[in-house]
Amino acid sequence: MNAPTAAKRGAPRRGRGGISFEDMAARRAERLVNLVICLLSTRQFLTAERIRDAVPGYEGADGSKATDEAFKRMFERDKAELRDLGVPLETGRNSHFDGEDGYRIRRGDYELPEVEFDAAEAAAVGLAARLWQSATLGEAARSALIKLRAAGTEVRAADAPGAMPHLDASDPSLPALLDAARSATVVRFDYIKQGASEPQLRTLEPWGVLSWRRRWYVAGFDRDREEPRSFRLSRIVSTVETVGKPGAFERPEKVDVLEMVAGGWAGMDRLASVRVAGAGAGQLRRMAESEIDGVLTIPFTEPHMLARIIASAGSSAVALDPPDLVEAVIARLRASAGPD
């Protein structure tokens, strides 16, 4: 029996009205970013109805109770999600004559001094800080600000889209990966690594998605390689599929997603010192850019990958620096030795 077409690998998943879940995730991400822009761009408290009129993504009022109720439910979910992501959403009124509460994000509260975020917060706040620069989202956000100005709301010109360099957010895998990182859902995709001619299937627990040097990356735990990895989104060549249900894994409490990505940039600033001897270190010698008195200098991007090669060389190689590489080699050797 042939499997149903929708169940085939790579077929888009469909939600209500035939809209794919990937499209739904993209629309939600765009709406949340536009909501943040709107609330950051005014000192006044904006009522739900003014937000509804200004922010793209909310269905306009048509006089029906069903439409109003749908907006209220969506807006409540969006407020809760922003607060869960650490965005300081403030509730209040502009004067004693106001009949209902309004909302804003005070710049002083949002632009915090240096703090430590976990992976989920870092991904979310990084998205809110960067995505509005995108040409993909910029037009909708600009329209929202124009509506606010037309309604007499003071907005800051420096906050308008286009005030900073653009960052492309049009990569088709971005919405799905953002949603998977937020919901702790395992994903699967075909990936072509640098220098390879054929894609490989990767299964990932996504810890966070961020931009670095004008490119988008996802970082997390690679289940196939059993180690943390980062992947450039532009090298994902298939539809991002979810595996299992949300909440399938827990993000490490102390993980720096930016460091994972920055440490994986090809040909950059990470160098390893490895002492070698004998014939068992041939692969390491081929990787080295120099050798002085039996110590190799090896450029690397991912400590766990190089640690595997060093450990496989046995007594022919000893990692000297950097410390995280030394620790990774020791951990592999201990794991190979088994329990005492």
C-alpha positions in Angstrom: 0.0 0.0 0.0 1.3 3.4 -0.9 1.7 5.9 1.9 -0.5 9.0 1.8 1.0 11.8 -0.1 1.0 14.2 2.9 3.0 11.6 4.9 5.9 11.5 2.5 9.1 13.0 3.6 9.3 16.6 2.6 5.6 17.1 2.1 4.3 20.3 3.8 2.2 19.8 6.9 -1.2 21.4 6.8 -3.1 23.2 9.5 -6.4 25.0 9.4 -7.7 26.2 6.0 -4.9 24.3 4.2 -2.2 26.6 5.5 1.1 24.8 6.3 2.4 24.8 9.8 5.6 26.3 8.5 3.7 29.3 7.2 1.8 29.6 10.4 5.0 29.6 12.4 6.4 32.3 10.0 3.3 34.5 10.4 3.5 34.1 14.2 7.1 35.1 14.3 6.5 38.1 12.1 3.5 39.2 14.1 5.5 39.0 17.4 8.4 41.0 16.0 6.0 43.6 14.7 4.3 43.8 18.1 7.7 44.3 19.8 8.5 47.1 17.3 5.1 48.8 17.9 5.4 48.7 21.7 9.0 49.9 21.7 8.3 52.8 19.4 6.0 54.8 21.7 6.1 56.2 25.3 2.4 55.9 25.5 0.3 52.9 26.6 -1.5 51.5 23.6 -4.8 49.8 24.0 -5.5 46.4 22.5 -7.7 48.0 19.8 -5.0 50.4 18.8 -2.5 47.6 18.6 -5.0 45.6 16.6 -5.2 48.4 14.0 -1.5 49.1 13.9 0.2 45.7 13.9 0.2 43.5 10.8 -1.0 40.0 11.5 -4.1 40.8 13.6 -7.4 40.5 11.8 -9.2 43.9 11.7 -12.5 44.5 13.3 -15.5 43.7 11.2 -18.3 44.0 13.8 -18.6 40.3 14.4 -18.3 38.8 17.9 -16.4 35.8 16.6 -13.7 38.0 15.0 -13.3 40.0 18.2 -13.0 36.9 20.3 -10.4 35.4 18.0 -8.4 38.6 18.2 -8.6 38.6 22.0 -7.4 35.0 22.2 -4.5 35.6 19.8 -3.5 38.8 21.6 -3.5 37.1 25.0 -1.3 34.3 23.6 1.1 36.8 22.1 1.4 38.7 25.4 2.0 35.6 27.3 4.7 34.4 24.8 6.5 37.7 24.9 6.6 37.6 28.7 7.8 34.0 28.7 10.6 35.1 26.4 11.7 37.7 28.8 10.3 40.8 26.9 9.4 43.4 29.6 5.8 44.1 28.6 4.3 46.8 30.8 0.6 47.4 31.5 -0.9 50.8 32.5 -2.9 53.8 31.5 -1.9 57.2 30.2 -4.3 59.1 32.4 -7.1 58.6 35.0 -9.6 59.2 32.2 -8.6 56.1 30.2 -11.2 53.4 30.2 -8.9 50.4 29.8 -5.4 49.3 30.2 -2.7 49.7 27.5 0.6 48.2 26.8 4.2 49.3 26.0 7.8 48.2 26.3 10.0 50.8 27.9 13.4 51.1 26.2 15.2 51.4 29.5 13.8 48.1 30.6 14.3 46.3 27.4 17.9 47.4 26.7 19.4 45.8 29.8 23.0 45.9 30.8 25.0 42.7 30.2 23.1 39.7 31.6 23.3 35.9 31.2 20.5 34.3 29.2 19.7 30.7 28.8 19.5 29.3 25.3 15.7 29.9 24.9 15.9 33.5 26.1 19.0 34.2 24.0 17.3 32.9 20.8 14.1 34.9 21.5 15.7 38.2 22.5 18.2 37.9 19.6 15.3 37.4 17.2 13.4 40.5 18.5 16.6 42.6 18.3 17.6 41.5 14.8 14.6 40.4 12.7 13.1 43.8 12.4 16.0 44.9 10.3 15.0 42.3 7.7 13.8 43.4 4.3 11.2 40.6 4.6 9.6 42.1 7.7 10.6 45.7 7.3 7.7 46.8 5.1 5.0 45.5 7.4 6.7 47.0 10.5 7.1 50.4 8.7 3.4 50.3 7.9 2.6 49.8 11.6 4.7 52.8 12.6 3.0 55.0 9.9 -0.4 54.0 11.4 0.7 54.9 14.9 1.9 58.3 13.8 -1.3 58.9 11.9 -3.2 58.2 15.1 -1.2 60.8 17.0 1.1 58.4 18.8 4.6 59.6 19.3 7.2 57.2 17.8 10.9 57.5 17.6 12.5 57.8 14.2 15.6 55.8 15.3 13.4 52.8 16.0 12.1 52.7 12.4 13.0 49.8 10.2 15.9 50.9 7.9 17.7 52.8 10.7 20.2 49.9 10.8 21.7 47.6 8.2 19.3 44.9 6.9 19.6 41.3 7.8 17.9 38.8 5.5 15.3 36.7 7.2 13.9 35.0 4.1 15.5 31.6 4.6 12.7 29.0 4.3 13.9 27.0 7.2 14.1 29.9 9.7 10.4 29.9 10.9 10.4 26.1 11.5 13.7 26.2 13.4 12.6 29.1 15.5 9.4 27.3 16.4 11.3 24.1 17.2 13.8 25.8 19.4 11.0 27.6 21.3 9.0 24.4 21.8 12.0 22.0 22.4 11.0 19.8 19.4 13.6 17.6 17.6 14.0 18.4 13.9 15.5 16.6 10.9 16.9 18.0 7.7 19.4 17.4 4.9 22.5 19.4 5.2 25.5 20.0 2.9 28.6 20.7 5.0 31.4 22.8 3.6 33.4 21.0 1.0 30.9 18.1 0.6 29.1 17.3 -2.6 26.2 15.3 -1.2 23.8 16.2 1.7 23.6 14.2 4.9 20.6 13.7 7.1 21.0 15.4 10.4 18.8 15.0 13.5 19.0 17.9 15.9 17.8 19.0 19.3 17.8 22.8 18.6 18.9 24.9 21.5 18.7 28.3 19.7 18.7 30.2 16.4 20.7 33.3 15.9 22.4 35.5 13.3 26.1 36.0 13.2 28.1 37.9 10.5 24.9 38.4 8.5 24.1 34.7 8.4 21.6 32.5 10.3 22.6 29.5 12.3 20.9 26.9 14.4 22.8 25.3 17.3 22.0 22.3 19.4 22.7 18.6 20.1 23.3 16.5 17.0 21.8 13.1 17.8 23.6 11.4 15.0 27.1 12.6 16.0 26.2 12.6 19.7 27.7 16.0 20.3 26.8 19.7 20.1 26.9 21.2 16.6 25.9 24.3 14.8 24.5 24.5 11.2 24.3 27.4 8.8 20.7 27.7 7.5 21.7 28.4 4.0 23.2 24.9 3.7 19.9 23.2 4.7 18.6 21.8 1.4 15.4 20.1 2.5 12.2 20.9 4.4 12.8 21.0 8.1 10.7 18.1 9.6 9.8 17.7 13.3 10.5 14.4 15.0 8.2 13.5 17.9 6.4 15.9 20.2 7.3 19.3 21.7 9.1 19.2 25.0 11.2 16.2 23.9 14.5 17.6 25.4 15.8 20.0 27.9 18.3 22.8 27.0 21.5 22.9 29.1 21.3 25.5 31.7 24.7 27.0 30.8 25.1 27.1 27.1 26.4 29.9 25.0 24.8 29.5 21.5 26.7 32.4 20.1 30.0 30.8 21.2 28.9 27.5 19.6 28.4 29.3 16.3 31.4 31.6 16.5 33.6 28.7 17.4 32.4 26.9 14.3 33.4 29.5 11.8 35.6 27.9 9.2 39.2 29.3 9.0 38.9 31.6 12.0 40.7 32.2 15.2 40.7 28.9 17.0 44.0 27.0 17.0 44.9 23.8 18.8 48.4 22.8 20.1 48.9 19.0 19.9 52.1 17.1 20.8 52.6 14.1 18.5 55.1 11.3 18.2 55.3 8.1 16.1 53.3 7.0 13.1 49.9 7.1 14.7 49.3 10.8 14.2 49.4 10.9 10.4 45.9 12.4 10.1 46.7 15.2 12.6 49.9 16.0 10.8 47.9 16.4 7.6 45.5 18.8 9.3 48.3 20.9 10.9 49.4 24.3 9.5 52.8 24.0 11.2 54.9 21.7 13.4 57.7 22.8 15.8 59.6 20.4 18.0 56.8 17.8 17.7 54.0 20.2 18.5 51.4 20.7 15.8 49.3 23.9 15.4 45.9 22.8 14.0 43.1 25.2 13.0 39.8 23.8 14.1 36.1 24.7 14.3 34.6 22.2 16.7 36.5 20.8 19.7 34.5 17.6 19.9 35.4 16.6 16.3 39.1 17.3 16.8 39.0 15.5 20.2 37.7 12.4 18.5 40.7 12.4 16.1 43.2 13.0 18.9 41.8 10.3 21.1 41.8 7.8 18.2 45.6 8.4 17.8 46.1 7.0 21.3 49.5 7.5 22.8 50.8 9.2 19.6 49.0 12.5 20.4 48.4 14.7 23.4 46.2 17.8 23.4 47.9 20.8 25.0 45.6 23.7 24.3 43.0 25.1 24.4 41.5 23.9 27.7 38.1 22.9 26.3 39.8 20.7 23.7 41.9 19.0 26.4 38.8 18.4 28.4 37.0 16.9 25.4 39.9 14.5 24.7 40.0 13.4 28.3 36.3 12.8 28.3 36.5 10.6 25.2 39.4 8.6 26.6 37.5 8.0 29.8 34.4 6.9 27.9 36.5 4.5 25.8 38.1 3.0 28.9 34.7 2.3 30.4 33.8 2.1 34.1 36.6 1.3 36.6 
